[in-house]
Amino acid sequence: MVDTDRITGAAKELGGKVQGTVGDLTGSKRDSLEGRAREAQGAAETLYGQAKDTV
């Protein structure tokens, strides 16, 4: 059974990577920082989903 936390976490992580990279390329510190924060949030949500599946 696939956990929705893992799916949404992976999507947020990927979106954050894209946003952070675009921010780096355009010189937008705001986009870069928001992207990195979103990436970290997605990674944490993915880990939570994995832990939930383990239990």
PDB file as gemmi writes it, atoms N, CA and C in Angstrom:
CRYST1    1.000    1.000    1.000  90.00  90.00  90.00 P 1                      
ATOM      1  N   MET A   1       0.842  -1.181   0.000  1.00  0.00           N  
ATOM      2  CA  MET A   1       0.000   0.000   0.000  1.00  0.00           C  
ATOM      3  C   MET A   1       0.886   1.243   0.000  1.00  0.00           C  
ATOM      4  N   VAL A   2       0.595   2.164  -0.871  1.00  0.00           N  
ATOM      5  CA  VAL A   2       1.382   3.377  -0.995  1.00  0.00           C  
ATOM      6  C   VAL A   2       0.782   4.454  -0.096  1.00  0.00           C  
ATOM      7  N   ASP A   3       1.641   5.085   0.673  1.00  0.00           N  
ATOM      8  CA  ASP A   3       1.211   6.117   1.604  1.00  0.00           C  
ATOM      9  C   ASP A   3       1.177   7.473   0.906  1.00  0.00           C  
ATOM     10  N   THR A   4       0.124   8.241   1.112  1.00  0.00           N  
ATOM     11  CA  THR A   4       0.007   9.549   0.460  1.00  0.00           C  
ATOM     12  C   THR A   4       1.066  10.527   0.958  1.00  0.00           C  
ATOM     13  N   ASP A   5       1.555  10.357   2.185  1.00  0.00           N  
ATOM     14  CA  ASP A   5       2.613  11.230   2.692  1.00  0.00           C  
ATOM     15  C   ASP A   5       3.875  11.090   1.850  1.00  0.00           C  
ATOM     16  N   ARG A   6       4.167   9.880   1.427  1.00  0.00           N  
ATOM     17  CA  ARG A   6       5.351   9.653   0.603  1.00  0.00           C  
ATOM     18  C   ARG A   6       5.192  10.290  -0.772  1.00  0.00           C  
ATOM     19  N   ILE A   7       4.002  10.202  -1.331  1.00  0.00           N  
ATOM     20  CA  ILE A   7       3.759  10.767  -2.662  1.00  0.00           C  
ATOM     21  C   ILE A   7       3.814  12.290  -2.623  1.00  0.00           C  
ATOM     22  N   THR A   8       3.083  12.887  -1.688  1.00  0.00           N  
ATOM     23  CA  THR A   8       3.080  14.350  -1.611  1.00  0.00           C  
ATOM     24  C   THR A   8       4.445  14.884  -1.199  1.00  0.00           C  
ATOM     25  N   GLY A   9       5.131  14.147  -0.339  1.00  0.00           N  
ATOM     26  CA  GLY A   9       6.478  14.561   0.063  1.00  0.00           C  
ATOM     27  C   GLY A   9       7.438  14.573  -1.111  1.00  0.00           C  
ATOM     28  N   ALA A  10       7.372  13.545  -1.930  1.00  0.00           N  
ATOM     29  CA  ALA A  10       8.243  13.474  -3.111  1.00  0.00           C  
ATOM     30  C   ALA A  10       7.915  14.596  -4.097  1.00  0.00           C  
ATOM     31  N   ALA A  11       6.627  14.894  -4.249  1.00  0.00           N  
ATOM     32  CA  ALA A  11       6.216  15.968  -5.157  1.00  0.00           C  
ATOM     33  C   ALA A  11       6.707  17.322  -4.650  1.00  0.00           C  
ATOM     34  N   LYS A  12       6.564  17.568  -3.348  1.00  0.00           N  
ATOM     35  CA  LYS A  12       7.043  18.829  -2.774  1.00  0.00           C  
ATOM     36  C   LYS A  12       8.558  18.942  -2.892  1.00  0.00           C  
ATOM     37  N   GLU A  13       9.237  17.821  -2.668  1.00  0.00           N  
ATOM     38  CA  GLU A  13      10.696  17.820  -2.754  1.00  0.00           C  
ATOM     39  C   GLU A  13      11.144  18.164  -4.182  1.00  0.00           C  
ATOM     40  N   LEU A  14      10.527  17.550  -5.168  1.00  0.00           N  
ATOM     41  CA  LEU A  14      10.872  17.820  -6.558  1.00  0.00           C  
ATOM     42  C   LEU A  14      10.544  19.265  -6.925  1.00  0.00           C  
ATOM     43  N   GLY A  15       9.369  19.729  -6.533  1.00  0.00           N  
ATOM     44  CA  GLY A  15       8.984  21.112  -6.802  1.00  0.00           C  
ATOM     45  C   GLY A  15       9.931  22.102  -6.159  1.00  0.00           C  
ATOM     46  N   GLY A  16      10.372  21.788  -4.957  1.00  0.00           N  
ATOM     47  CA  GLY A  16      11.317  22.657  -4.266  1.00  0.00           C  
ATOM     48  C   GLY A  16      12.661  22.695  -4.963  1.00  0.00           C  
ATOM     49  N   LYS A  17      13.104  21.552  -5.469  1.00  0.00           N  
ATOM     50  CA  LYS A  17      14.370  21.514  -6.214  1.00  0.00           C  
ATOM     51  C   LYS A  17      14.285  22.385  -7.456  1.00  0.00           C  
ATOM     52  N   VAL A  18      13.171  22.260  -8.168  1.00  0.00           N  
ATOM     53  CA  VAL A  18      12.987  23.059  -9.380  1.00  0.00           C  
ATOM     54  C   VAL A  18      12.945  24.541  -9.034  1.00  0.00           C  
ATOM     55  N   GLN A  19      12.167  24.911  -8.022  1.00  0.00           N  
ATOM     56  CA  GLN A  19      12.047  26.307  -7.641  1.00  0.00           C  
ATOM     57  C   GLN A  19      13.396  26.861  -7.171  1.00  0.00           C  
ATOM     58  N   GLY A  20      14.139  26.078  -6.403  1.00  0.00           N  
ATOM     59  CA  GLY A  20      15.446  26.517  -5.935  1.00  0.00           C  
ATOM     60  C   GLY A  20      16.422  26.702  -7.073  1.00  0.00           C  
ATOM     61  N   THR A  21      16.403  25.809  -8.036  1.00  0.00           N  
ATOM     62  CA  THR A  21      17.299  25.913  -9.184  1.00  0.00           C  
ATOM     63  C   THR A  21      16.944  27.123 -10.048  1.00  0.00           C  
ATOM     64  N   VAL A  22      15.647  27.328 -10.268  1.00  0.00           N  
ATOM     65  CA  VAL A  22      15.218  28.501 -11.038  1.00  0.00           C  
ATOM     66  C   VAL A  22      15.631  29.778 -10.305  1.00  0.00           C  
ATOM     67  N   GLY A  23      15.458  29.789  -9.005  1.00  0.00           N  
ATOM     68  CA  GLY A  23      15.877  30.955  -8.218  1.00  0.00           C  
ATOM     69  C   GLY A  23      17.368  31.204  -8.323  1.00  0.00           C  
ATOM     70  N   ASP A  24      18.155  30.132  -8.312  1.00  0.00           N  
ATOM     71  CA  ASP A  24      19.607  30.283  -8.472  1.00  0.00           C  
ATOM     72  C   ASP A  24      19.953  30.840  -9.845  1.00  0.00           C  
ATOM     73  N   LEU A  25      19.290  30.313 -10.864  1.00  0.00           N  
ATOM     74  CA  LEU A  25      19.595  30.737 -12.238  1.00  0.00           C  
ATOM     75  C   LEU A  25      19.171  32.180 -12.511  1.00  0.00           C  
ATOM     76  N   THR A  26      18.065  32.588 -11.927  1.00  0.00           N  
ATOM     77  CA  THR A  26      17.570  33.946 -12.163  1.00  0.00           C  
ATOM     78  C   THR A  26      18.126  34.954 -11.162  1.00  0.00           C  
ATOM     79  N   GLY A  27      18.799  34.472 -10.146  1.00  0.00           N  
ATOM     80  CA  GLY A  27      19.350  35.370  -9.138  1.00  0.00           C  
ATOM     81  C   GLY A  27      18.327  35.786  -8.093  1.00  0.00           C  
ATOM     82  N   SER A  28      17.201  35.100  -8.031  1.00  0.00           N  
ATOM     83  CA  SER A  28      16.160  35.426  -7.071  1.00  0.00           C  
ATOM     84  C   SER A  28      16.431  34.683  -5.760  1.00  0.00           C  
ATOM     85  N   LYS A  29      16.901  35.411  -4.776  1.00  0.00           N  
ATOM     86  CA  LYS A  29      17.189  34.789  -3.481  1.00  0.00           C  
ATOM     87  C   LYS A  29      15.916  34.274  -2.822  1.00  0.00           C  
ATOM     88  N   ARG A  30      14.825  34.977  -3.025  1.00  0.00           N  
ATOM     89  CA  ARG A  30      13.550  34.566  -2.424  1.00  0.00           C  
ATOM     90  C   ARG A  30      13.115  33.204  -2.958  1.00  0.00           C  
ATOM     91  N   ASP A  31      13.124  33.066  -4.291  1.00  0.00           N  
ATOM     92  CA  ASP A  31      12.736  31.776  -4.887  1.00  0.00           C  
ATOM     93  C   ASP A  31      13.694  30.673  -4.479  1.00  0.00           C  
ATOM     94  N   SER A  32      14.963  31.005  -4.426  1.00  0.00           N  
ATOM     95  CA  SER A  32      15.964  30.015  -4.045  1.00  0.00           C  
ATOM     96  C   SER A  32      15.729  29.522  -2.620  1.00  0.00           C  
ATOM     97  N   LEU A  33      15.508  30.440  -1.696  1.00  0.00           N  
ATOM     98  CA  LEU A  33      15.280  30.067  -0.300  1.00  0.00           C  
ATOM     99  C   LEU A  33      13.957  29.335  -0.112  1.00  0.00           C  
ATOM    100  N   GLU A  34      12.905  29.823  -0.771  1.00  0.00           N  
ATOM    101  CA  GLU A  34      11.608  29.147  -0.672  1.00  0.00           C  
ATOM    102  C   GLU A  34      11.687  27.733  -1.246  1.00  0.00           C  
ATOM    103  N   GLY A  35      12.416  27.591  -2.335  1.00  0.00           N  
ATOM    104  CA  GLY A  35      12.576  26.278  -2.950  1.00  0.00           C  
ATOM    105  C   GLY A  35      13.310  25.311  -2.041  1.00  0.00           C  
ATOM    106  N   ARG A  36      14.369  25.790  -1.416  1.00  0.00           N  
ATOM    107  CA  ARG A  36      15.134  24.927  -0.504  1.00  0.00           C  
ATOM    108  C   ARG A  36      14.287  24.528   0.710  1.00  0.00           C  
ATOM    109  N   ALA A  37      13.484  25.469   1.203  1.00  0.00           N  
ATOM    110  CA  ALA A  37      12.614  25.163   2.344  1.00  0.00           C  
ATOM    111  C   ALA A  37      11.550  24.141   1.946  1.00  0.00           C  
ATOM    112  N   ARG A  38      10.976  24.315   0.756  1.00  0.00           N  
ATOM    113  CA  ARG A  38       9.967  23.373   0.272  1.00  0.00           C  
ATOM    114  C   ARG A  38      10.571  21.990   0.030  1.00  0.00           C  
ATOM    115  N   GLU A  39      11.799  21.980  -0.459  1.00  0.00           N  
ATOM    116  CA  GLU A  39      12.500  20.714  -0.677  1.00  0.00           C  
ATOM    117  C   GLU A  39      12.717  19.985   0.649  1.00  0.00           C  
ATOM    118  N   ALA A  40      13.142  20.711   1.673  1.00  0.00           N  
ATOM    119  CA  ALA A  40      13.357  20.110   2.990  1.00  0.00           C  
ATOM    120  C   ALA A  40      12.040  19.611   3.591  1.00  0.00           C  
ATOM    121  N   GLN A  41      10.979  20.379   3.418  1.00  0.00           N  
ATOM    122  CA  GLN A  41       9.675  19.963   3.928  1.00  0.00           C  
ATOM    123  C   GLN A  41       9.209  18.685   3.234  1.00  0.00           C  
ATOM    124  N   GLY A  42       9.428  18.617   1.938  1.00  0.00           N  
ATOM    125  CA  GLY A  42       9.052  17.421   1.196  1.00  0.00           C  
ATOM    126  C   GLY A  42       9.852  16.204   1.619  1.00  0.00           C  
ATOM    127  N   ALA A  43      11.146  16.398   1.866  1.00  0.00           N  
ATOM    128  CA  ALA A  43      11.991  15.292   2.314  1.00  0.00           C  
ATOM    129  C   ALA A  43      11.525  14.789   3.681  1.00  0.00           C  
ATOM    130  N   ALA A  44      11.178  15.715   4.557  1.00  0.00           N  
ATOM    131  CA  ALA A  44      10.703  15.323   5.882  1.00  0.00           C  
ATOM    132  C   ALA A  44       9.380  14.567   5.789  1.00  0.00           C  
ATOM    133  N   GLU A  45       8.496  15.016   4.908  1.00  0.00           N  
ATOM    134  CA  GLU A  45       7.208  14.346   4.750  1.00  0.00           C  
ATOM    135  C   GLU A  45       7.393  12.941   4.156  1.00  0.00           C  
ATOM    136  N   THR A  46       8.340  12.813   3.245  1.00  0.00           N  
ATOM    137  CA  THR A  46       8.642  11.504   2.675  1.00  0.00           C  
ATOM    138  C   THR A  46       9.162  10.555   3.749  1.00  0.00           C  
ATOM    139  N   LEU A  47      10.065  11.047   4.572  1.00  0.00           N  
ATOM    140  CA  LEU A  47      10.595  10.220   5.668  1.00  0.00           C  
ATOM    141  C   LEU A  47       9.498   9.816   6.651  1.00  0.00           C  
ATOM    142  N   TYR A  48       8.593  10.736   6.926  1.00  0.00           N  
ATOM    143  CA  TYR A  48       7.469  10.428   7.806  1.00  0.00           C  
ATOM    144  C   TYR A  48       6.611   9.316   7.203  1.00  0.00           C  
ATOM    145  N   GLY A  49       6.356   9.420   5.911  1.00  0.00           N  
ATOM    146  CA  GLY A  49       5.564   8.385   5.240  1.00  0.00           C  
ATOM    147  C   GLY A  49       6.259   7.039   5.260  1.00  0.00           C  
ATOM    148  N   GLN A  50       7.577   7.028   5.098  1.00  0.00           N  
ATOM    149  CA  GLN A  50       8.333   5.785   5.147  1.00  0.00           C  
ATOM    150  C   GLN A  50       8.268   5.178   6.553  1.00  0.00           C  
ATOM    151  N   ALA A  51       8.403   6.018   7.565  1.00  0.00           N  
ATOM    152  CA  ALA A  51       8.346   5.537   8.937  1.00  0.00           C  
ATOM    153  C   ALA A  51       6.959   4.977   9.236  1.00  0.00           C  
ATOM    154  N   LYS A  52       5.934   5.646   8.750  1.00  0.00           N  
ATOM    155  CA  LYS A  52       4.574   5.182   8.953  1.00  0.00           C  
ATOM    156  C   LYS A  52       4.353   3.822   8.299  1.00  0.00           C  
ATOM    157  N   ASP A  53       4.910   3.640   7.129  1.00  0.00           N  
ATOM    158  CA  ASP A  53       4.794   2.361   6.435  1.00  0.00           C  
ATOM    159  C   ASP A  53       5.541   1.251   7.193  1.00  0.00           C  
ATOM    160  N   THR A  54       6.652   1.595   7.799  1.00  0.00           N  
ATOM    161  CA  THR A  54       7.444   0.626   8.543  1.00  0.00           C  
ATOM    162  C   THR A  54       6.695   0.116   9.766  1.00  0.00           C  
ATOM    163  N   VAL A  55       6.016   1.036  10.417  1.00  0.00           N  
ATOM    164  CA  VAL A  55       5.269   0.672  11.627  1.00  0.00           C  
ATOM    165  C   VAL A  55       4.044  -0.061  11.207  1.00  0.00           C  
TER     166      VAL A  55                                                      
END                                                                             
